């Protein structure tokens, strides 16, 4: 099994993932996020509104993150696997208004109705002020059929 290619299929087709970051006190904060995976760049992306920016602050202080993909109902792929990505995150926030727009095509593939919301950007301006979180996978754990009772397949960078 090619763990990385299998994980890529899951990341591309997942509607929800769970981003975990470490707080300054050492606690783990987990947030549901829309994952946007680019095969071309071999990176996982998420956007975060500045209205919900605590995780951004925590990533700046500790860029090591975890992202869990689980729940077959949230993954629209020809097969199911639970995937945990351990990676290094970087935050891009130089242009909160438009710096994330290059991700719209990836977003649209998962949520085609995004275009209707984009037309209403002026109605919710702070929601659309978004930072980009870029995650470079360092290690991937993959459980076929989501069976976490078994030893996972592993991939390491």
PAGU-336176 format. One line per 3 residues: number of its first residue (from 1); their letters; for each residue z, y, x of C-alpha. Coordinates in Angstrom, 1 decimal, decimal comma. Layout:
# PAGU-336176
NUM> a> Z Y X | ...;
END
This chain:
# PAGU-336176
1> xxx> 0,0 0,0 0,0 | -0,8 3,5 1,3 | 2,4 5,2 0,4;
4> xxx> 1,1 8,7 1,0 | -2,0 8,4 -1,1 | 0,0 6,7 -4,0;
7> xxx> 2,6 9,6 -3,8 | -0,3 12,1 -3,8 | -1,5 10,7 -7,1;
10> xxx> 2,0 10,9 -8,6 | 2,5 14,5 -7,3 | -1,0 15,6 -8,7;
13> xxx> -0,3 14,1 -12,1 | 3,4 14,9 -12,7 | 4,2 17,5 -15,3;
16> xxx> 7,8 17,9 -14,1 | 9,6 17,4 -10,9 | 13,2 18,1 -9,8;
19> xxx> 13,6 20,4 -6,8 | 17,0 20,1 -5,0 | 18,2 22,8 -2,6;
22> xxx> 21,5 23,1 -0,7 | 23,7 26,1 -1,6 | 25,7 27,9 1,1;
25> xxx> 28,8 26,1 0,0 | 27,0 22,7 0,6 | 26,5 21,9 -3,1;
28> xxx> 23,2 20,7 -4,3 | 21,4 22,7 -7,0 | 18,6 20,9 -8,8;
31> xxx> 16,1 22,6 -11,0 | 13,2 21,2 -13,1 | 9,9 22,6 -11,7;
34> xxx> 6,2 22,3 -12,3 | 4,8 20,7 -9,2 | 1,4 21,8 -7,9;
37> xxx> 0,1 19,5 -5,2 | -2,9 20,3 -3,0 | -4,6 17,3 -1,4;
40> xxx> -6,7 19,7 0,7 | -3,6 21,3 2,3 | -1,3 18,3 2,1;
43> xxx> 1,4 20,5 0,6 | 3,4 20,7 -2,6 | 3,7 24,0 -4,3;
46> xxx> 6,0 25,5 -6,9 | 6,3 29,0 -8,2 | 9,6 30,7 -9,2;
49> xxx> 10,0 33,8 -11,2 | 12,1 36,4 -9,6 | 14,3 36,1 -12,8;
52> xxx> 15,4 32,7 -11,5 | 15,6 33,4 -7,8 | 18,9 31,7 -6,7;
55> xxx> 16,9 28,7 -5,4 | 14,7 31,1 -3,4 | 17,8 32,6 -1,7;
58> xxx> 19,1 29,1 -0,9 | 15,8 28,0 0,6 | 15,7 31,0 2,8;
61> xxx> 19,1 29,9 4,2 | 18,3 26,2 4,4 | 14,7 25,2 4,1;
64> xxx> 15,3 21,4 3,8 | 14,7 20,4 0,2 | 14,2 17,3 -1,9;
67> xxx> 11,8 16,8 -4,8 | 12,1 13,9 -7,2 | 9,3 12,7 -9,5;
70> xxx> 10,6 10,3 -12,1 | 10,1 9,4 -15,7 | 6,9 7,8 -16,7;
73> xxx> 6,6 10,1 -19,7 | 6,2 13,1 -17,3 | 3,6 11,5 -15,0;
76> xxx> 0,1 11,2 -16,4 | -1,3 8,8 -13,8 | -3,1 5,4 -14,1;
79> xxx> 0,1 3,8 -12,7 | 3,8 4,8 -12,4 | 6,0 5,1 -9,4;
82> xxx> 9,2 7,1 -8,8 | 8,7 9,3 -5,7 | 11,2 11,3 -3,7;
85> xxx> 9,8 13,8 -1,2 | 12,1 15,1 1,6 | 10,5 18,2 3,1;
88> xxx> 10,7 21,6 4,6 | 10,2 24,6 2,3 | 8,8 28,0 3,0;
91> xxx> 8,9 30,9 0,6 | 6,1 33,4 0,2 | 7,0 36,5 -1,7;
94> xxx> 5,0 39,3 0,0 | 3,0 39,8 -3,2 | 5,1 38,8 -6,2;
97> xxx> 2,5 40,1 -8,6 | -0,6 38,3 -7,4 | 0,3 36,2 -4,3;
100> xxx> 0,6 33,1 -6,5 | -2,7 33,5 -8,4 | -4,6 31,1 -6,0;
103> xxx> -2,5 28,3 -7,5 | -3,7 28,9 -11,1 | -6,5 26,3 -10,8;
106> xxx> -3,9 23,6 -9,9 | -1,6 24,9 -12,7 | -4,4 24,9 -15,2;
109> xxx> -5,1 21,2 -14,6 | -1,6 20,4 -15,7 | -1,1 23,1 -18,4;
112> xxx> -4,5 24,2 -19,7 | -2,8 26,7 -22,0 | -1,7 28,8 -19,0;
115> xxx> -4,7 31,0 -19,5 | -3,4 32,2 -22,9 | -0,1 33,1 -21,2;
118> xxx> -1,8 34,9 -18,3 | -3,5 37,2 -20,8 | -0,1 38,3 -21,9;
121> xxx> 1,2 39,1 -18,5 | 2,0 42,7 -19,4 | 4,3 41,5 -22,2;
124> xxx> 6,6 39,6 -19,8 | 6,2 41,3 -16,5 | 9,3 40,0 -14,7;
127> xxx> 8,5 36,4 -15,6 | 5,1 36,8 -13,9 | 6,6 38,3 -10,7;
130> xxx> 6,6 35,0 -8,8 | 7,4 33,7 -5,4 | 5,5 30,6 -4,0;
133> xxx> 7,5 27,7 -2,6 | 5,5 25,6 -0,2 | 6,9 22,2 0,7;
136> xxx> 5,7 20,3 3,7 | 6,6 16,6 3,2 | 8,6 15,1 6,0;
139> xxx> 9,5 11,8 4,4 | 8,5 10,1 1,1 | 10,3 7,3 -0,6;
142> xxx> 8,3 5,5 -3,3 | 9,5 2,9 -5,9 | 6,7 1,0 -7,5;
145> xxx> 7,0 1,0 -11,3 | 10,1 3,2 -10,9 | 12,3 0,2 -10,0;
148> xxx> 15,0 2,0 -7,9 | 16,9 -1,3 -7,7 | 14,4 -2,4 -5,0;
151> xxx> 14,0 -1,1 -1,5 | 11,5 1,9 -1,6 | 8,3 2,0 0,4;
154> xxx> 8,6 4,7 3,1 | 6,3 7,2 4,7 | 7,3 9,6 7,5;
157> x> 5,5 12,5 9,0;
END
